[in-house]
Amino acid sequence: MTVNIIIFGRLTDIAGRALTLENVADTNQLVKELHILYPDLADAKYVIAVDKKVVNENTTLTENSIVALLPPFSGG
């Protein structure tokens, strides 16, 4: 199973703008894999969106899920 990850803001300095991971079943596993590949992400603050919806709990990923890593943001 292929999961596409798009990375935004300051997080691109750590992991680039996009990447693809194989055989990741859910967002908990995704975070573990990302922290192994990019240890600095473990100290970064971000939220995860799956298919354009922010998720706050473990979420199952499907073939070709699009995951976004979003750093904190503010607006005015």
Secondary structure, DSSP 8 states (H G I E B T S, - for coil): -EEEEEE-GGGHHHH-SEEEEES--BHHHHHHHHHHH-GGGGGS--EEEETTEEESS--B--TTEEEEEE------
